[in-house]
């Protein structure tokens, strides 16, 4: 398992009965998490002190409680890499950051920093840019692609907070598949690719995206923009039931068979302070040209 255990400004304090209690800088939040299937282990006093709680509605969706003691947004820092991020809780329980991805930020940062050359990186389904700012901080030039203009704007904000406003980051608001297809026609190549595709979604023409049905073809498509001197490919998945080994097999078939190299895969997780266990938060498959 790839464990994000180097945070100072974020902490998973406890997890119980389908919920997690988290500290985001100065504020503690309660959010639902379907992976937390155990019950009866929580410290009631600790949970009662939370600043805000998100509750799902029986009719779908949900909301933060009316008595929430948190601002609209605030900042936290991933101090090991000097990266700063905006925390902005939304009506969909999300905060604008997936802290477990710090394990992948560290991995990609080290590969880029130690490569001894300029790396050109493509970040697809790039969300608010955690991987983008980590790669840019390591010295890569980054093409950041996401279909949501709001997420791209927050990525720019995170880059500026991290002192990377003038870094070579190209921000693209576009459908990722259509963008890759155009890059293939233009002959553009990248030394590294990161992707964090959604479990479900719809394309610009209403076409349905379902990760388990589409990910192999998409990774195979992306292999056509990999350079002659590639460094790595990273694929993240939050789809329940799609194992890390399956994602690793996708990379083996779509990338390794063509470029050689090495594939590893595992769950991504965050340590729970109260119980000293690790909460699984999805999976990651990693291809590298050279064994690490």
ROMARMAR-516119 format. One record per residue (C-alpha): chain; x, y negated, z negated. Coordinates in nm, 4 decimals. Layout:
! ROMARMAR-516119
   kette          x          y          z
       A          X          Y          Z
...
//
This chain:
! ROMARMAR-516119
   kette          x          y          z
       A     0.0000     0.0000     0.0000
       A     0.1114    -0.3556     0.0766
       A     0.0513    -0.5453    -0.2476
       A     0.0289    -0.9249    -0.2760
       A     0.1826    -0.9511    -0.6222
       A     0.3946    -1.2672    -0.5911
       A     0.1237    -1.5307    -0.6429
       A     0.1385    -1.7924    -0.9183
       A    -0.1573    -2.0147    -0.8202
       A    -0.3915    -1.7215    -0.7544
       A    -0.4756    -1.4310    -0.9854
       A    -0.7331    -1.1529    -0.9721
       A    -0.8195    -1.1597    -1.3411
       A    -1.0733    -0.8769    -1.3478
       A    -1.3055    -0.6708    -1.1277
       A    -1.6194    -0.4870    -1.2314
       A    -1.9707    -0.3913    -1.1096
       A    -1.9322    -0.5141    -0.7535
       A    -1.7708    -0.8460    -0.8458
       A    -1.4265    -0.9971    -0.8832
       A    -1.3169    -1.2711    -1.1256
       A    -1.0421    -1.4830    -0.9719
       A    -0.8296    -1.7800    -1.0687
       A    -0.7688    -2.0196    -0.7819
       A    -0.5333    -2.2788    -0.9265
       A    -0.7257    -2.4537    -1.2068
       A    -1.0624    -2.2912    -1.1336
       A    -1.2022    -1.9445    -1.1958
       A    -1.4633    -1.8016    -0.9588
       A    -1.6861    -1.4934    -0.9581
       A    -1.7522    -1.3467    -0.6146
       A    -1.9109    -1.0209    -0.4925
       A    -1.6855    -0.7429    -0.3635
       A    -1.8290    -0.4089    -0.2413
       A    -1.5001    -0.2289    -0.3085
       A    -1.5471    -0.2751    -0.6840
       A    -1.7603     0.0324    -0.7533
       A    -1.6540     0.0895    -1.1177
       A    -1.8586    -0.0449    -1.4098
       A    -1.8339    -0.1236    -1.7799
       A    -1.4699    -0.2343    -1.7874
       A    -1.5188    -0.6114    -1.7944
       A    -1.4320    -0.8478    -2.0779
       A    -1.7551    -1.0468    -2.1271
       A    -1.5782    -1.3431    -2.2860
       A    -1.3410    -1.3749    -1.9912
       A    -1.6232    -1.3623    -1.7362
       A    -1.8415    -1.6135    -1.9239
       A    -1.5646    -1.8742    -1.8921
       A    -1.5835    -1.8781    -1.5091
       A    -1.6270    -2.2205    -1.3485
       A    -1.8514    -2.0959    -1.0683
       A    -2.0377    -1.7826    -0.9694
       A    -2.1594    -1.6732    -0.6269
       A    -2.4799    -1.4678    -0.6278
       A    -2.6192    -1.2785    -0.3330
       A    -2.9847    -1.3318    -0.2461
       A    -3.2277    -1.0417    -0.2136
       A    -3.3279    -1.1947     0.1206
       A    -2.9697    -1.1994     0.2499
       A    -2.6932    -1.4543     0.2157
       A    -2.6366    -1.6147    -0.1198
       A    -2.5167    -1.9302    -0.2958
       A    -2.2952    -2.0691    -0.5681
       A    -2.4784    -2.1302    -0.8961
       A    -2.6160    -2.4783    -0.9588
       A    -2.3985    -2.5278    -1.2656
       A    -2.0729    -2.4692    -1.0770
       A    -1.7868    -2.6677    -1.2321
       A    -1.5646    -2.6958    -0.9277
       A    -1.4919    -2.9657    -0.6691
       A    -1.5793    -2.9341    -0.3024
       A    -1.2144    -2.8492    -0.2322
       A    -0.8752    -2.8321    -0.4024
       A    -0.5205    -2.7133    -0.3291
       A    -0.3136    -2.4124    -0.4246
       A     0.0428    -2.3177    -0.3327
       A     0.2129    -1.9926    -0.2396
       A     0.5351    -2.0997    -0.4015
       A     0.7668    -1.8239    -0.2772
       A     0.7356    -1.9590     0.0765
       A     0.6469    -2.3190    -0.0085
       A     0.3049    -2.2965     0.1584
       A     0.0063    -2.5046     0.0481
       A    -0.3583    -2.4365     0.1240
       A    -0.6980    -2.5956     0.0829
       A    -0.9475    -2.3902    -0.1171
       A    -1.2967    -2.4750     0.0071
       A    -1.5732    -2.2402    -0.1179
       A    -1.8462    -2.1847     0.1414
       A    -2.2061    -2.0705     0.1358
       A    -2.0886    -1.7316     0.2595
       A    -1.8818    -1.6598    -0.0599
       A    -1.5493    -1.7232     0.1184
       A    -1.2896    -1.9741    -0.0018
       A    -1.0951    -2.0378     0.3184
       A    -0.8093    -1.8050     0.2273
       A    -0.7483    -1.4320     0.1914
       A    -0.4831    -1.4102    -0.0844
       A    -0.4041    -1.0429    -0.0182
       A    -0.2557    -1.1507     0.3157
       A     0.0426    -1.2950     0.1286
       A     0.1945    -0.9462     0.1573
       A     0.1864    -0.9832     0.5354
       A     0.3049    -1.3443     0.5255
       A     0.6172    -1.2317     0.3421
       A     0.6779    -0.9489     0.5891
       A     0.6389    -1.1624     0.9011
       A     0.8333    -1.4533     0.7482
       A     1.1332    -1.2316     0.6759
       A     1.1298    -1.0751     1.0234
       A     1.1195    -1.4137     1.1935
       A     1.3743    -1.5738     0.9611
       A     1.6203    -1.2861     1.0032
       A     1.5759    -1.2427     1.3786
       A     1.8541    -1.4895     1.4603
       A     1.6572    -1.6352     1.7508
       A     1.3581    -1.8517     1.8350
       A     1.0395    -1.6478     1.8099
       A     0.7245    -1.7285     2.0041
       A     0.4206    -1.5986     1.8132
       A     0.0537    -1.5575     1.9052
       A    -0.1939    -1.5607     1.6154
       A    -0.5399    -1.4380     1.7215
       A    -0.8584    -1.4714     1.5169
       A    -0.6291    -1.6998     1.3201
       A    -0.8896    -1.8402     1.0759
       A    -0.7442    -2.1142     0.8515
       A    -0.3859    -2.0380     0.9427
       A    -0.2226    -1.8554     0.6516
       A    -0.0178    -1.6446     0.8927
       A     0.0372    -1.9456     1.1178
       A     0.1980    -2.1616     0.8508
       A     0.4091    -1.8710     0.7225
       A     0.5429    -1.8039     1.0724
       A     0.6014    -2.1738     1.1428
       A     0.7810    -2.2135     0.8082
       A     1.0129    -1.9303     0.9139
       A     1.0970    -2.1164     1.2363
       A     0.8596    -1.9649     1.4930
       A     0.6663    -2.1590     1.7538
       A     0.3036    -2.0533     1.7118
       A    -0.0050    -2.0408     1.9306
       A    -0.3017    -2.0398     1.6903
       A    -0.6305    -1.9212     1.8440
       A    -0.9741    -1.9074     1.6807
       A    -1.3272    -1.9531     1.8153
       A    -1.4329    -2.1750     1.5226
       A    -1.3394    -2.5415     1.5530
       A    -1.3925    -2.5901     1.1801
       A    -1.1452    -2.3136     1.0938
       A    -0.8878    -2.4570     1.3342
       A    -0.9231    -2.7996     1.1730
       A    -0.8627    -2.6458     0.8304
       A    -0.5579    -2.4658     0.9714
       A    -0.4194    -2.8044     1.0789
       A    -0.4860    -2.9352     0.7289
       A    -0.3005    -2.6409     0.5739
       A    -0.0050    -2.6918     0.8065
       A     0.0151    -3.0609     0.7124
       A    -0.0022    -2.9783     0.3400
       A     0.2840    -2.7335     0.3903
       A     0.5007    -3.0011     0.5560
       A     0.4446    -2.8504     0.9006
       A     0.2369    -3.1219     1.0681
       A     0.5091    -3.1676     1.3313
       A     0.5981    -2.7979     1.3645
       A     0.5611    -2.6380     1.7102
       A     0.2065    -2.5087     1.6540
       A    -0.0404    -2.5086     1.9419
       A    -0.4031    -2.4981     1.8241
       A    -0.6606    -2.3422     2.0574
       A    -1.0378    -2.3240     2.0021
       A    -1.1401    -2.0344     2.2257
       A    -1.2640    -1.6784     2.2484
       A    -0.9552    -1.4678     2.1807
       A    -1.0166    -1.2084     2.4523
       A    -1.0738    -1.4697     2.7210
       A    -0.7651    -1.6609     2.6066
       A    -0.5451    -1.3498     2.6291
       A    -0.6818    -1.2716     2.9752
       A    -0.5847    -1.6213     3.0912
       A    -0.2395    -1.5901     2.9345
       A    -0.1888    -1.2679     3.1312
       A    -0.2825    -1.4451     3.4555
       A    -0.0494    -1.7340     3.3668
       A     0.2356    -1.4951     3.2906
       A     0.2851    -1.6246     2.9350
       A     0.4592    -1.3886     2.6926
       A     0.5058    -1.3714     2.3144
       A     0.7687    -1.2091     2.0944
       A     0.5237    -1.1437     1.8116
       A     0.1465    -1.1051     1.7788
       A    -0.0723    -1.1228     1.4697
       A    -0.4441    -1.0525     1.4861
       A    -0.7177    -1.0426     1.2235
       A    -1.0299    -0.9514     1.4218
       A    -1.3766    -0.9541     1.2640
       A    -1.5775    -0.6388     1.2021
       A    -1.8677    -0.7802     1.4032
       A    -1.9209    -1.0795     1.6259
       A    -2.0455    -1.2118     1.9570
       A    -1.8490    -1.3536     2.2453
       A    -1.9259    -1.6816     2.4264
       A    -2.1694    -1.5050     2.6610
       A    -2.3421    -1.3139     2.3837
       A    -2.1436    -0.9931     2.4254
       A    -2.1260    -0.7840     2.1090
       A    -1.7917    -0.7271     1.9352
       A    -1.7720    -0.4235     1.7078
       A    -1.4215    -0.3610     1.5804
       A    -1.4168     0.0185     1.5943
       A    -1.5509     0.0125     1.9514
       A    -1.3325    -0.2682     2.0857
       A    -1.0039    -0.2813     1.8963
       A    -0.8102    -0.0254     2.1001
       A    -0.8908    -0.1927     2.4325
       A    -0.8142    -0.5335     2.2853
       A    -0.4747    -0.4318     2.1462
       A    -0.3948    -0.2649     2.4788
       A    -0.4888    -0.5897     2.6555
       A    -0.2639    -0.7889     2.4212
       A     0.0283    -0.5586     2.5016
       A     0.0360    -0.7326     2.8402
       A     0.1527    -1.0574     2.6793
       A     0.4339    -0.8969     2.4761
       A     0.7769    -1.0226     2.5854
       A     1.0744    -0.8161     2.6990
       A     1.2387    -0.8808     2.3605
       A     0.9513    -0.8230     2.1168
       A     0.9792    -0.8498     1.7392
       A     0.6513    -0.7257     1.5897
       A     0.2756    -0.6775     1.6212
       A     0.0491    -0.6927     1.3152
       A    -0.3177    -0.5889     1.3169
       A    -0.5397    -0.6500     1.0135
       A    -0.8761    -0.4861     0.9485
       A    -1.1462    -0.5450     0.6892
       A    -1.3866    -0.2927     0.8393
       A    -1.5042    -0.0414     0.5785
       A    -1.4481     0.3138     0.6983
       A    -1.1774     0.2232     0.9511
       A    -0.8645     0.3606     0.7880
       A    -0.5133     0.2226     0.7958
       A    -0.4003     0.5422     0.9684
       A    -0.6526     0.4825     1.2465
       A    -0.5214     0.1306     1.2979
       A    -0.1682     0.2698     1.3013
       A    -0.2712     0.5188     1.5701
       A    -0.4076     0.2315     1.7803
       A    -0.0715     0.0538     1.7632
       A     0.1151     0.3756     1.8413
       A    -0.0900     0.4388     2.1543
       A    -0.1270     0.0805     2.2773
       A     0.2152    -0.0626     2.1871
       A     0.4682     0.1987     2.0741
       A     0.4214     0.4241     2.3767
       A     0.5028     0.1270     2.6004
       A     0.7758    -0.0504     2.4015
       A     0.9154     0.2158     2.1696
       A     0.9847     0.0975     1.8162
       A     0.8180     0.1969     1.4910
       A     0.4686     0.1912     1.3403
       A     0.3640     0.1859     0.9747
       A     0.0208     0.1342     0.8242
       A    -0.1344     0.1018     0.4815
       A    -0.3984    -0.0634     0.2691
       A    -0.3515    -0.4237     0.1611
       A    -0.4266    -0.4992    -0.2020
       A    -0.4143    -0.7358    -0.4990
       A    -0.3260    -0.6318    -0.8554
       A    -0.6043    -0.6709    -1.1134
       A    -0.4606    -0.8320    -1.4266
       A    -0.7082    -0.6840    -1.6759
       A    -0.6852    -0.3201    -1.5683
       A    -0.3377    -0.3077    -1.4102
       A    -0.4784    -0.1321    -1.1020
       A    -0.4707    -0.2608    -0.7446
       A    -0.7881    -0.3618    -0.5628
       A    -0.7815    -0.2501    -0.1958
       A    -0.8699    -0.5386     0.0362
       A    -0.8531    -0.3974     0.3869
       A    -0.5780    -0.2427     0.5954
       A    -0.2797    -0.3492     0.8011
       A    -0.0937    -0.1744     1.0819
       A     0.2557    -0.2993     1.1694
       A     0.4652    -0.2319     1.4778
       A     0.8271    -0.3413     1.4888
       A     1.0872    -0.3076     1.7615
       A     1.3511    -0.2139     1.5026
       A     1.2972    -0.0019     1.1918
       A     1.2798    -0.2150     0.8775
//
